[in-house]
Amino acid sequence: MNIGILGFGVVGGGAYHVLNKHAEAIAQRVGCRLAVTKVSDIDWQRDRPGLPPAEVRTDNSLAVVRDPEVEIIVECIGGVRPAKEYILEAIGTGKSVVTSNKELMAKHGAEVLDAAKAAQVDVEFEGSAGGVIPIVRALKESLEGNRIEQIVGILNGTTNYILTRMADEGLSFEQALAQAQELGYAEPNPEADINGDDAAYKLAILASIAFGKRIRIEDVYKEGVRGITPADIEYAKGMGYVVKLLAIAKNAREGAEVRVHPALLPQAHPLAAVKYEFNAVLVRGDAAGDVMLYGRGAGALPTGTAVVGDIISVARNIVRNATGRVVCSCQGEATVVPISEVEARRYVRMRVKDRPGVVGKIATIFGEEGVSLNSVIQQESRGASAEIVWVTHKVAERRFARALERIGELDVVEQATHVIRVEE
């Protein structure tokens, strides 16, 4: 069975390597040999290990898609264009597709999967959501008999590495980011990771599958980690928490909550122990209870392994004339709860003038806006200023935002911008 790979970067190269390394075992499992006969890339001059033979290489991805001898297209280009056009053309000619493209599936997954359903071919996308973690297949098949109540995950290895180094070694955000880039865990332009875009794409994909309703990427609330400081991490540690960038989807009666943001997580929580470039997803089903999957979230071989798993699944279906067996089950778009109505606890760190009655003034405003306080920590004064950390009980975003706005207007408050949600 002939395979064409579009894009020979980290993921495409990893998939190619895994396919070749385990060719004999894969052939036994599928029932036929899988041969990569075409690989396209826009720059074959770039030095990288394990290049395909010259006769396999091409710079014409469209020619690979249109090759009548290629039965499975593996898209590892990334981005929306031209990847979307290649995938839709492949589907239109009756070819099954494997993709690791999280941005494409988050933004246009409905169109792609509807086309696959109409053509009765497979589109598999495990590598788009959790690196090596088999979370897509778990939601689509293993846990399909459950009503999924919530997903909480660490879905971005770059930010998890940064926060781990900050917590374990006291590094600043900039120092930890530089080390992540030096080791290849962060891109030269890391904005998609540290701003939360990468995790938001993955969460939109997973929540759509889990809840059976399509989640628009525009409806996923996101905050990044650039504002997290060593002081925040130390305060969290002293209160029994760790700081993580969490992707959270909750299937509530009034609609779906879908949000990506830093959060204080209790040290006893299963996700609190997930460190460095590792990812993990905790799924709660009404019958299964809590199920957690853990593994590397990035890298050539981990993500390449997920892609190869999809290739094997697709190839088996072709051999057995069973393509289109597991179709998209989303029924319309989800109602998403606006972030203004989402209730959560808050950690707030502020610097104030060291004067009598300051704590009372701030607490009064919190109370007037319906923000109940759980605890307050006041550090010793440094000159004319003091630092105060508040932790609230659960409160709607709009109430908390109104209280913080009023507090910021007090002449005794110098800074009140360090706010992190608290998850349990």
ZIKAWO-V958238 format. One record per backbone hydrogen bond with DSSP energy under -1.0 kcal/mol. CO is the residue of the C=O (numbers start at 1). NH is the residue of the N-H. If there is no record, write none. Layout:
CO	NH
CO	NH
This chain:
1	35
2	71
2	72
3	37
3	38
4	74
5	40
6	76
9	13
10	14
11	15
12	16
13	17
14	18
15	19
16	20
17	21
18	22
20	23
22	26
23	27
24	28
25	29
26	30
27	31
35	3
38	5
39	58
40	7
53	56
53	57
56	39
58	41
60	64
61	65
62	66
67	70
71	96
72	4
73	98
74	6
75	100
80	84
82	86
83	87
84	88
85	89
86	90
87	91
88	92
89	93
90	95
91	94
96	73
97	124
98	75
100	102
101	105
102	106
103	107
104	108
105	109
108	112
109	113
110	114
111	115
112	116
113	117
114	118
115	119
116	121
122	97
124	99
125	128
126	129
126	130
130	133
133	135
134	138
135	139
136	140
137	141
137	142
138	143
141	144
143	146
147	286
149	251
150	284
151	249
152	282
153	247
154	280
156	160
157	161
158	162
159	163
160	164
161	165
162	166
163	167
164	168
165	169
166	170
172	176
173	177
174	178
175	179
176	180
177	181
178	182
179	183
180	185
180	186
190	193
190	194
191	195
192	198
193	196
194	225
196	200
197	201
198	202
199	203
200	204
201	205
202	206
203	207
204	208
205	209
206	210
207	211
208	212
212	331
214	334
216	219
217	220
221	260
225	228
229	233
230	234
231	235
232	236
233	237
234	238
235	239
236	241
237	240
240	267
242	265
244	263
246	261
247	153
248	259
249	151
250	252
250	257
255	252
256	337
257	250
258	221
259	248
260	223
261	246
263	244
264	423
265	242
266	269
269	272
271	274
275	278
277	297
279	295
280	154
281	293
282	152
283	291
284	149
284	150
285	289
289	285
291	283
293	281
295	279
296	132
299	303
300	304
301	305
302	306
303	307
304	308
305	309
306	310
307	311
308	312
309	313
310	314
311	315
312	316
313	317
314	318
315	319
316	320
317	322
318	321
332	214
335	256
338	341
340	398
342	397
344	395
345	422
346	392
347	420
348	390
349	418
350	388
351	414
351	415
352	386
353	355
355	358
357	361
358	362
359	363
360	364
361	365
362	366
363	367
364	368
365	369
366	371
367	370
372	393
375	391
377	389
382	385
384	354
385	382
386	352
387	379
388	350
389	377
390	348
391	374
391	375
395	344
396	400
397	401
398	402
399	403
400	404
401	405
402	406
403	407
404	408
407	410
410	413
412	353
415	351
417	419
418	349
420	347
421	264
